Amino acid sequence: MDEKKLLEDNNQYYEELEIEKEKLQKANKKIVSLQKKVKILENAVDSHTELFNMIFIDSNFEIGGPLRKLQLQTFELLRFVVNVCEKYGYTYWLDYGTLVGAIRHNGFIPWDDEADISMLRDDYEEFIKVIEIEIDNYPQLKNVELRKGVGPLRNVTFKGKPAPCSQFVQVSPLANVDIHPIDYYETSPDDDNKLLKEYDSKEFIEYRQNLRDKIIEGNYSDFSQLAIEYGEKINITFDRTNFMGSPMDGTIRVPLHTSDIFPLKKCEFEGEQFNIPNNTIKYLNAHYKSNLMKIPKVIRNHSRVDLIKERIPEDELDDEFDKVIHDWKAVNLKI
């Protein structure tokens, strides 16, 4: 090979290498700059989180305005649901954000705009029948209904039994209590660690979503048919066992031993006593992963106040809330 050509090629190689090296140095500087910006933003988020902890936990600051009125309306719906449970002897307990609010705030999470309870599957099946009868007993309860199931799973049934949770809804002003059935799981202490790993895996969550899609598509006529294909993976059974968890179509919660739920105990929520699981923190940690006694860095609600303001003029909102809350209080004194 021509030595001159070889030298030119070699020089060109080193020139290109220097150009790439310069690009890499600039990219590294940009990465360092972005890392500094991320750190600043993380510090800001941490600062805001600490501020929220100081306001809503250490100082026990209470929310006001339309959101608080909505919470008070939702509380009366919750009282009605619980009164029906106690009237008929059904087992219930506060759950999800409502349970977090009970142990952390003795009431609603400051930005929460709904309530959640869970029930034993058998009690749930009876409850969704009798509550509609109870609604009819009080004509002053207008625009109130039980919606069996939520989202695309509404009205899906197995052997005539709705698998999803139900919503007890006041249509206007919009408020609701979500009612979740809790199912038994066929598992044993020896299999428990394996089950825990499954429920924490992305693969298992995708599997559950695939199952929901097949249920929605109508691929199964009843629970037994589904159990034949998926029973080994889901482990859900209608028979009583020592493990309980979320239903097949519900949110992912690791099954717990029944002794973590029962015997139920009492906790204050908005000035009244309600049932909560026996081992409350362990129960909540089966669904939530963060420190539940601290405000999370990311918070959310369901934007119900915004929806209500779209339907009811703002200057009429207080009167509308007050009337509905008054009617609910009167009913809850009678039931």
N, C-alpha and C positions, 0 to 999 in steps of 0.2 A: 504494500500500500504506500502511496505517496506520503512522505514524511510531512510535507507542508499541509496536505489535506488532513492528516491525522492530528496535527497541531491545531488546525482551525476547528476541527470537530471537538477536540478536547477543551479548547477555550470556550466554544459555544455551550458545551455541557456545563462548565463551571459558571458561566454567565446565567444559564437557566436555573442552576442550583441556587445561586445567590438570589435570584428573583423569587424562587419558591421559598427560600429561607426568610426573605423579607416579608413575604405574604404571611408566613407562619407566625413571625414575630408580631405583625399587626393583628392577626387573628387572636393570638395569646393575650395581647394588650386589651383587645375588645372583650375577651372572655373575662379577664380580671376586672375590667370596668363593669361588665354585667353582673359579675359575682358581688361586687361592692353594692350595686343598686339592689340586687336581691336581698343582700344582708340588711340594707336600710329598710326595705319593705317588710322583711321579717321582723325587724325590731319594732317597726310601726304597728304591725299586727299584734305582736306580743304586748306592746304598750296599751293598745286599745283593749285587748283581752283582759289585761290587769285592771284597766279602768272599769270595764264591765263587771269584773268580779267585785271590785270595791263598791260599785253602785248597787248592783243587784243582789249580792250575797252579803258582804261585810256590812253594808249600810241598810240592807233590806228595803231598798227603794221600791215603791209600787208604781206600776204603770197606770196611765189614765187615758182619757179620751175615748173615742169609739172602740178601740181595741179592748179596753177594760170593760165597756158595756157589753161587747160581744162575749168576753170571758164570763161575765156574770150571767148572761143568757145561756151560754153553754153549760155553766155550772148547774142551772136549773134543769136542763135536759138530762145532765148526768144524774142529778138527784132523782128524777123521774125513773130513769132506767134502773138505778139501784133500788128504788122503792118497789118496783115491779119484781126485781130479783128477790128481795127480802119477803115480799108478800107471798110468793110461790115457793120459797125455799131454794132458789137457785144459787149456786156458788159463783161468785165473781171476784175479781180483784182489779185494781188500777194497773195500767200497763203503759209501756212506751213513754212518750213525753209527759203524759199525765203522772206516771209513777216517778219519773225523774223530778218533775215539779214538786211532787209531794215530799220527797226526801231532801230536796235542795232548797225549796222556797216555801214549803208548807202551803202550796197552792200552785196556780198555773206558772209555768215558765213565762217570764215577762213578755215574750213575743209570741207565745203560743196562741192558736186560735181554734183549737178543737180539743176533744177529750177522747181517751181510749180506755176500754176495759177488756179483759179477757174472761172467758167462761169455759167450763168443761163442755166437751162436745155434746153430750147428752142433754145437759141443761140448756145449752145454746139452741138446740133443735126445738125444744119446748118453748123457750123464751120468745123466739121469733114468731111463734103462733099467738101466744097470749098477749104480747105487747100491742098487737094490732087491735085486739079486743079492748084492751085498756085505753087505747087512744080514743076509740069510739065512745067510751064511757064519759068523756069530757068534751062536750061540744065547743067549749071555749078554746080548745086547742086547734087552731086553724093552721092549714098548710103544714101539717105534720105527717110524716110518712116513714115507713121502714123500707129502705132500699136494700134488697138482698143481693149482696155482692158489690164489688166496686170495679169501675173501669170495664174492660172488655170481658171480665169473668162474671159480670152480673148475670144472675139467673141460671148459671151452670149448675147442674145437679148430678148427684150420684145416688141411685136408688131413691130418687125423690128428695134427697137431702142436699141443700146447698153447701158446696165445699167452701166458698169464700166467706170472708167476714161480711157483716152487714153494717149499714149506716142508719142511725136514727137521726132523721133530718128535720129541722125547722126550715122551711123553704124561704120564708121572709120574716125578719132579717135572717140571712143564711147562717145557720149554725148546725153542728152535728156532733154526735158521739159515735165513734167507731167501735163495733162489738166484734171481738175476735174469738173464734173457737180455738181451743187448744187440744191437740191430738196426742194419743199415746204412741209410743215407739217401741217396736220389737228389737230390743238390744239388751246387752248385759254389761256389767262392769268390765269384763274382759275385752269387750269390743269398743268400749267407750272412747279410748284414746284414738282409735282408728276413725271413729265417727267424728270426733272433734276436728281431726285433720281434714276430713272430707268437707265438713261444713265451712272451713276456712279457705278452701281452695277455689280459685277462679273457675276451674273446670266444673266443680259441683254446682256453682251458681249458674253457669251457662247451661248445665244439664237441667236445672230446675226451670229455667226460662224456656228451654226446648219442650219440657213437659207441659208448661202452661200453654204454649202455642198449640200443642196437640190436643189439649183439653178444649181450647177455644174452637179449634177446627171440627170438634165433634167426633174425634176418633174413638171415644169410649162411651159406652151407654151407661155404665155404672162403675162404682168403686172397685168391685171384685175383678172386673175385666182389666182395669188399669193395674190393680195390684199384681195380677199374674205376670205382667210384663215388667213392671217397675218396682214391685214390692220389695225385692231384695235390696235395691238401691235406696228407696225412700224410707223403709222401715216403719211406715205408719200402719197402725192397726186400730180398729174400733174396740178391740178387747183391752181391758185394763192391765197395764204393766207397771213397772217401777220407773219408767221414763216418760217425760212429757215434753212437747215442743210445738213449734208453729205448724199449721196445717200445710198440706202439700202445695197449696197455691199462695201461701202467705209469705211474709218477710222471713228471711233466713235467721233462725234462732237455733243455737245448738241445744239439743234436748238435754234436760236436766233431770236429776233424780227427783221423784215426787216429794222427798223430804226437804228439798230446797224451796218448794212452794207451800207445802202444808206442814203443820197447821198455819192457816193464814193469821196475820196479826193486824192491828189497827194503826192507822197513821192519819195525822191531821192534813186535810186538804181544804183550803178556803174556809177554815173555821169549823169544819165538821169531820167526823171520823169515818174512814173508808177502809175496806180490806186491801191489804198488800201482801205479796209473797213473803214467806218466812225468812228466807235468805235473800233479802232484797238486792243487795249489791251484786251477788253472784248471778242472780236472775237477770239483772239488767246487763251485766257484762257478757251474758250469753248472746246479746244482740248488739250492744254498743261496746266500742273498744277504748274510748277515751276515759279520762278521769272525770267521773260523773259529778263530782262535787265542785268542779270548776267550769266556768263558762267556756264552751268550745270556741275554737278560732273561726269556724264557719257556722253561722246560724241561719235558720230558715223558718218561715211559716208558710201558710197556704194562701196568703194574700186575700183572705176573705173580706177584710175591711174594704179593700179596693173594689171587690165585686159588689159588696153591699152599696157602696157610694155610687156605683154605676146605676143601681136600680132605685135607690131612695134618695130624694133631694137632701142635701146636707142639713138644711134648716129644719127638716122633719125627722132627722135621724134619732136624736135624743128621745123625742116623744114616742117614736116607734119602738125603740129599745125598752123604754120604761114601761110601756103598755104590755109588751110581750113578757117581760120579766115579772110584772105584777100578776099576770094571768097564770104563769107557771108556778109562782110561789103559792097562789091560792090552790092550785091542783095538788101540789106536793104536800100541802097541809091535810088534804082529804084522803089521799091514796093510802 
